[in-house]
Amino acid sequence: MNRQYLLSRFGIGHRVVYSTGAWTIWERATSAWKIARVFGRVVPADNVVVEQAPRWLLRWPRYGWIDGLALYLHARRLRRLASNGRKSPTVAILFHPSFYPYLRFLRADLVAYHAYDLFADMQGWNPRLERMEDAILREAHLVTAVTPSIADKLRSRVQREIRILPNGVDIEAFSRAAGSGATVPPDLAAIPPPRLGYLGSLHPQVDFGLIAELAARRPTWQFVFVGGRIAQKHARAESELELCLSLPNVHFLGHKEHGEIPLYALNMDVNIMCYRLSEGAWVKSGYPLKLNEYLAAAAPIVSADLESVRAFAPLVRIATGVDQWEQALVDALAENAPQIREARRALAQQNGWDERARQWWSWLVERIPRGRSGEMR
């Protein structure tokens, strides 16, 4: 997640607490709630204090006073964890509009909002979330978006300054993997080349119909998916995914830990971003996290026609429709110019997460009272 990369860097020199919020009354039937600890949990990870809310603390949005009490108690817990016994200014960073109700109780000195996707085009969006996002846009001291397209759509609702903070890449992780010889993971090694790899969540915007047709046309090509499956109700996507599961040259390797990803990207013959760009698809406005990771891996890249990807052509081939995709993959597999691979690595170097975090922090510092930025939490 982009927030993981950013917060792990903010946590160097600053106290950072990350939470996904309190449980809701409707989550009592879930396995996650049942195994959660009664009094919650706090786990240090990557320079961040990761908080899991107490199981007994349940939000009930339908009843305002009960919900308000749960928010107050959870916000007090978060403030205590963030302060760690010290008095210092507090920054509240929101990564989704659903957390807006917390602002009333967190009493943060500064509020920042990072729109890493166009949430209004995503499943589950409703008028209540839109009102909360509008309120955040009016009240936040700093608003950032990953693409100009997302920023423009937010500005069409609330006129304000929105700065662009694209996704980045963990350069060191790819450099370490390449420097160690880029050993092929065993489950990938069992698949013969050419391997055409997709690394990321298997959500309904992945065009499995396209993959099924390409796999049928080119039975010697091996399509490899590395990532966990997201359960969403989308009949067409589910049907196309089931078709891919039945094909001998389409492989699903499941979820991998963050540190394993570079080895998979480095050992693909082509890395792909095969998105379904139907009208209203939220992915159209996004900036895939995997884009700069693919560039760091240096192998050829073929992508759907995303606005955020166009600026990277010709280092990234762009295709629309199955015929263009087939030809782009043929061309990618025939690519043999070392200077193109080096150009991809060089471009990735310019888009590291360290630089992204420094940029975001500099924008925040502009809004912090002079002399206090080093104490922020």
C-alpha positions as CSV (number, residue, x, y, z in Angstrom):
1,M,0.0,0.0,0.0
2,N,1.2,3.5,-0.8
3,R,0.4,4.6,2.8
4,Q,2.7,1.9,4.1
5,Y,5.6,3.2,2.1
6,L,4.9,6.8,3.1
7,L,4.3,6.3,6.8
8,S,7.3,4.0,7.2
9,R,9.4,7.0,6.1
10,F,7.6,9.5,8.2
11,G,8.3,7.3,11.1
12,I,12.0,8.0,10.9
13,G,12.3,10.8,13.4
14,H,8.6,11.1,14.1
15,R,6.1,9.2,16.2
16,V,3.6,7.6,13.7
17,V,0.5,5.6,14.7
18,Y,-1.6,3.8,12.1
19,S,-5.1,2.6,12.6
20,T,-7.9,1.2,10.4
21,G,-10.4,2.5,12.9
22,A,-12.7,1.0,15.5
23,W,-14.8,-2.1,14.8
24,T,-18.5,-1.6,13.8
25,I,-21.5,-3.4,15.2
26,W,-21.9,-5.2,11.9
27,E,-18.4,-6.8,12.1
28,R,-19.2,-9.0,15.1
29,A,-19.9,-11.9,12.8
30,T,-16.6,-11.7,11.0
31,S,-13.6,-14.0,11.8
32,A,-11.4,-11.0,12.1
33,W,-13.4,-9.5,15.0
34,K,-13.7,-12.9,16.7
35,I,-10.0,-13.4,16.9
36,A,-9.2,-9.8,17.8
37,R,-8.0,-9.0,21.3
38,V,-10.5,-7.7,23.8
39,F,-8.3,-4.8,24.8
40,G,-6.7,-4.3,21.4
41,R,-3.2,-4.6,20.2
42,V,-0.2,-2.4,19.3
43,V,2.6,-3.8,17.1
44,P,5.7,-1.8,16.0
45,A,6.4,-2.4,12.2
46,D,8.5,-0.5,9.7
47,N,8.9,2.6,12.0
48,V,5.2,2.7,12.6
49,V,3.1,1.8,15.6
50,V,0.3,-0.3,14.1
51,E,-2.9,-0.2,16.3
52,Q,-5.7,-2.7,16.3
53,A,-8.8,-1.4,18.1
54,P,-10.1,-3.2,21.2
55,R,-12.8,-5.8,20.3
56,W,-15.2,-4.4,22.9
57,L,-15.1,-1.0,21.4
58,L,-17.9,-1.0,18.7
59,R,-19.1,1.8,16.5
60,W,-22.8,2.0,15.8
61,P,-23.3,4.7,13.2
62,R,-27.1,4.4,13.2
63,Y,-27.2,5.7,16.7
64,G,-25.3,9.0,16.9
65,W,-24.6,9.1,20.7
66,I,-23.3,5.5,20.8
67,D,-21.2,6.0,17.7
68,G,-19.8,9.3,19.1
69,L,-18.9,7.7,22.4
70,A,-17.0,4.9,20.6
71,L,-15.2,7.5,18.4
72,Y,-14.3,9.6,21.4
73,L,-12.8,6.6,23.3
74,H,-10.9,5.3,20.3
75,A,-9.6,8.8,19.4
76,R,-8.4,9.2,23.0
77,R,-6.6,5.9,22.8
78,L,-4.9,7.0,19.5
79,R,-3.9,10.4,20.9
80,R,-2.3,8.6,23.9
81,L,-0.4,6.2,21.7
82,A,0.8,9.1,19.4
83,S,1.9,11.4,22.3
84,N,3.8,8.6,24.1
85,G,3.9,10.9,27.1
86,R,5.1,14.0,25.3
87,K,3.4,17.3,24.4
88,S,3.8,18.0,20.7
89,P,1.7,19.1,17.7
90,T,-0.3,16.3,16.0
91,V,-1.0,15.6,12.3
92,A,-4.0,13.6,11.3
93,I,-3.5,11.9,7.9
94,L,-6.7,10.5,6.4
95,F,-6.5,8.0,3.5
96,H,-10.2,7.5,3.1
97,P,-13.3,9.8,3.6
98,S,-14.9,7.2,6.0
99,F,-12.5,8.4,8.7
100,Y,-13.7,12.0,8.7
101,P,-15.8,11.5,11.9
102,Y,-12.6,11.0,13.8
103,L,-11.4,14.6,13.2
104,R,-13.8,16.0,15.7
105,F,-12.3,13.9,18.5
106,L,-8.6,13.7,17.4
107,R,-8.2,17.5,17.8
108,A,-5.2,17.4,15.5
109,D,-3.2,20.6,14.9
110,L,-3.0,19.8,11.2
111,V,-5.1,17.6,8.9
112,A,-3.9,16.0,5.6
113,Y,-5.8,14.0,3.1
114,H,-4.3,11.8,0.5
115,A,-6.6,10.6,-2.3
116,Y,-4.8,7.5,-3.6
117,D,-7.8,6.5,-5.7
118,L,-11.0,8.0,-7.0
119,F,-13.2,6.6,-4.3
120,A,-16.4,8.1,-5.8
121,D,-16.1,5.5,-8.7
122,M,-15.6,2.6,-6.3
123,Q,-18.1,0.0,-5.2
124,G,-19.9,1.1,-2.0
125,W,-19.7,4.8,-2.6
126,N,-22.8,6.6,-1.2
127,P,-24.1,10.2,-0.5
128,R,-22.8,10.0,3.1
129,L,-19.3,9.3,2.0
130,E,-19.5,12.0,-0.6
131,R,-20.5,14.5,2.1
132,M,-17.6,13.4,4.3
133,E,-15.1,13.7,1.5
134,D,-16.4,17.2,0.7
135,A,-16.0,18.2,4.3
136,I,-12.4,16.9,4.4
137,L,-11.6,18.8,1.2
138,R,-12.9,22.0,2.9
139,E,-11.2,21.5,6.2
140,A,-7.8,19.8,5.5
141,H,-4.7,21.9,5.6
142,L,-3.1,19.7,2.9
143,V,-4.8,17.7,0.2
144,T,-2.8,15.5,-2.2
145,A,-3.9,13.1,-5.0
146,V,-1.9,10.5,-7.0
147,T,-3.0,11.8,-10.4
148,P,-4.1,15.1,-12.0
149,S,-7.3,13.4,-13.1
150,I,-8.3,12.6,-9.5
151,A,-7.3,16.1,-8.4
152,D,-9.4,17.7,-11.1
153,K,-12.5,15.6,-10.1
154,L,-12.1,16.6,-6.5
155,R,-11.7,20.3,-7.4
156,S,-14.9,20.1,-9.4
157,R,-16.7,19.5,-6.1
158,V,-14.7,21.8,-3.8
159,Q,-12.4,24.5,-5.2
160,R,-9.1,24.4,-3.4
161,E,-5.4,23.6,-3.9
162,I,-4.7,19.9,-4.4
163,R,-1.1,18.8,-5.0
164,I,0.0,15.8,-7.0
165,L,1.9,13.0,-5.2
166,P,2.2,10.0,-7.5
167,N,3.0,6.6,-6.3
168,G,6.7,5.5,-6.1
169,V,8.9,2.5,-5.7
170,D,11.1,0.9,-3.1
171,I,14.3,1.3,-5.0
172,E,16.4,-0.4,-2.4
173,A,14.3,-3.6,-2.3
174,F,14.7,-4.0,-6.1
175,S,18.4,-3.2,-6.0
176,R,18.9,-5.8,-3.2
177,A,17.0,-8.5,-5.1
178,A,18.9,-7.8,-8.4
179,G,22.2,-7.7,-6.5
180,S,21.6,-11.1,-4.9
181,G,21.2,-12.7,-8.3
182,A,17.5,-12.4,-8.6
183,T,16.9,-16.0,-7.7
184,V,13.7,-17.4,-9.3
185,P,11.1,-18.3,-6.6
186,P,10.4,-22.0,-6.7
187,D,6.7,-21.7,-7.7
188,L,7.6,-19.3,-10.5
189,A,10.6,-21.5,-11.6
190,A,8.1,-24.4,-12.1
191,I,6.4,-22.4,-14.9
192,P,8.3,-22.4,-18.2
193,P,9.0,-19.1,-20.1
194,P,7.8,-16.9,-21.6
195,R,6.2,-15.7,-18.4
196,L,3.8,-12.7,-18.6
197,G,3.3,-11.4,-15.1
198,Y,0.7,-9.4,-13.2
199,L,1.6,-8.4,-9.7
200,G,-1.2,-7.0,-7.5
201,S,-4.7,-7.6,-6.1
202,L,-7.0,-9.6,-8.2
203,H,-10.0,-7.2,-8.1
204,P,-12.8,-7.0,-10.7
205,Q,-11.0,-4.3,-12.7
206,V,-8.5,-6.9,-13.8
207,D,-9.5,-7.9,-17.4
208,F,-9.6,-11.6,-17.0
209,G,-11.6,-11.9,-20.2
210,L,-8.7,-10.3,-22.2
211,I,-6.3,-12.8,-20.5
212,A,-8.5,-15.8,-21.3
213,E,-8.6,-14.8,-25.0
214,L,-4.9,-14.2,-25.2
215,A,-4.1,-17.4,-23.4
216,A,-6.3,-19.3,-26.0
217,R,-4.6,-17.6,-28.9
218,R,-1.1,-18.2,-27.6
219,P,-1.0,-21.5,-25.7
220,T,2.8,-21.3,-25.2
221,W,2.6,-18.0,-23.3
222,Q,2.3,-18.4,-19.6
223,F,0.2,-15.8,-17.8
224,V,1.2,-15.5,-14.1
225,F,-0.8,-13.7,-11.5
226,V,0.8,-12.9,-8.1
227,G,-1.6,-11.5,-5.6
228,G,-4.5,-12.1,-3.4
229,R,-8.1,-12.4,-4.6
230,I,-10.5,-9.6,-3.5
231,A,-14.0,-10.9,-2.9
232,Q,-16.4,-8.5,-4.7
233,K,-19.8,-9.1,-6.3
234,H,-19.1,-8.7,-10.1
235,A,-20.7,-11.5,-12.1
236,R,-18.8,-10.9,-15.3
237,A,-15.4,-10.7,-13.6
238,E,-16.1,-13.8,-11.6
239,S,-17.1,-15.7,-14.6
240,E,-14.0,-14.6,-16.6
241,L,-11.8,-15.4,-13.6
242,E,-13.2,-19.0,-13.4
243,L,-12.5,-19.4,-17.1
244,C,-8.8,-18.4,-16.5
245,L,-8.6,-20.8,-13.6
246,S,-9.5,-23.6,-16.0
247,L,-6.7,-22.8,-18.6
248,P,-3.4,-24.6,-18.4
249,N,-1.3,-21.6,-19.3
250,V,-2.8,-19.2,-16.7
251,H,-1.3,-19.5,-13.2
252,F,-2.3,-18.0,-9.9
253,L,0.4,-18.0,-7.3
254,G,-1.5,-16.3,-4.5
255,H,-0.5,-13.6,-2.1
256,K,3.2,-12.9,-1.4
257,E,4.9,-10.9,1.3
258,H,6.1,-7.5,0.5
259,G,9.7,-8.5,0.4
260,E,9.1,-11.2,-2.1
261,I,7.6,-9.0,-4.8
262,P,10.9,-7.8,-6.4
263,L,12.0,-11.4,-7.2
264,Y,8.8,-12.1,-9.0
265,A,8.9,-8.9,-11.0
266,L,12.5,-9.4,-11.9
267,N,11.9,-12.9,-13.3
268,M,9.0,-12.2,-15.6
269,D,9.7,-11.9,-19.4
270,V,7.0,-9.2,-19.6
271,N,5.2,-7.4,-16.8
272,I,1.6,-6.4,-17.6
273,M,-1.2,-4.1,-16.3
274,C,-4.3,-5.7,-17.8
275,Y,-7.1,-3.5,-16.6
276,R,-10.8,-3.4,-17.7
277,L,-11.3,0.3,-18.6
278,S,-15.1,0.4,-18.8
279,E,-17.0,3.6,-18.2
280,G,-16.9,4.7,-14.6
281,A,-14.1,2.3,-13.7
282,W,-12.1,3.8,-10.8
283,V,-8.9,2.4,-12.1
284,K,-9.0,4.7,-15.1
285,S,-8.1,7.7,-12.9
286,G,-5.5,5.8,-10.8
287,Y,-1.7,5.5,-10.7
288,P,-0.9,1.7,-10.4
289,L,1.5,1.1,-7.5
290,K,3.1,-1.6,-9.7
291,L,4.0,0.9,-12.5
292,N,7.3,2.1,-10.9
293,E,7.9,-1.4,-9.6
294,Y,7.8,-2.8,-13.1
295,L,10.1,0.0,-14.3
296,A,12.6,-0.9,-11.5
297,A,12.4,-4.6,-12.6
298,A,13.4,-3.3,-16.1
299,A,11.7,-6.0,-18.1
300,P,9.3,-5.0,-20.9
301,I,5.9,-3.6,-19.8
302,V,2.5,-3.7,-21.5
303,S,-0.3,-1.7,-20.1
304,A,-3.9,-0.8,-20.6
305,D,-4.4,2.8,-21.8
306,L,-4.3,4.5,-18.4
307,E,-3.9,8.3,-18.3
308,S,-1.1,8.0,-15.7
309,V,0.8,5.5,-17.9
310,R,0.8,7.5,-21.2
311,A,3.7,9.7,-20.1
312,F,5.9,6.6,-19.7
313,A,5.7,5.5,-23.4
314,P,7.6,4.2,-25.2
315,L,9.3,2.5,-22.2
316,V,5.8,1.1,-21.5
317,R,3.8,-0.3,-24.4
318,I,0.1,0.7,-24.3
319,A,-2.6,-1.5,-25.8
320,T,-6.3,-1.4,-26.3
321,G,-8.3,-4.5,-27.4
322,V,-7.1,-8.1,-27.7
323,D,-5.4,-7.6,-31.2
324,Q,-3.3,-4.7,-29.9
325,W,-2.5,-6.6,-26.8
326,E,-1.3,-9.6,-28.7
327,Q,0.9,-7.5,-30.9
328,A,2.3,-5.5,-28.0
329,L,3.2,-8.7,-26.2
330,V,4.9,-10.1,-29.3
331,D,7.0,-7.0,-29.6
332,A,7.8,-7.0,-25.9
333,L,9.0,-10.6,-26.0
334,A,11.2,-9.7,-29.0
335,E,12.8,-6.7,-27.2
336,N,16.5,-7.1,-26.8
337,A,18.0,-3.6,-26.5
338,P,19.9,-3.3,-23.1
339,Q,19.6,0.5,-23.2
340,I,15.9,0.3,-22.9
341,R,16.1,-1.8,-19.8
342,E,18.6,0.7,-18.3
343,A,16.3,3.6,-19.2
344,R,13.5,1.9,-17.2
345,R,15.7,1.5,-14.2
346,A,16.9,5.1,-14.5
347,L,13.3,6.3,-14.6
348,A,12.4,4.2,-11.6
349,Q,15.3,5.8,-9.7
350,Q,13.6,9.2,-10.1
351,N,10.4,7.9,-8.6
352,G,11.5,6.4,-5.3
353,W,9.4,6.5,-2.1
354,D,12.1,8.3,-0.2
355,E,11.7,11.3,-2.6
356,R,7.9,11.1,-2.5
357,A,8.0,11.2,1.4
358,R,10.4,14.2,1.4
359,Q,8.1,16.0,-1.1
360,W,5.0,15.4,1.0
361,W,6.7,16.4,4.2
362,S,8.0,19.6,2.7
363,W,4.5,20.6,1.8
364,L,3.3,19.8,5.3
365,V,6.2,21.8,6.9
366,E,4.9,24.8,5.0
367,R,1.9,24.6,7.2
368,I,3.6,23.9,10.5
369,P,4.5,26.8,12.9
370,R,8.2,27.6,12.5
371,G,10.6,25.6,14.6
372,R,8.2,22.8,15.5
373,S,8.3,20.4,12.5
374,G,10.7,18.0,14.1
375,E,8.3,17.4,17.0
376,M,5.3,16.4,14.9
377,R,3.4,13.2,15.5
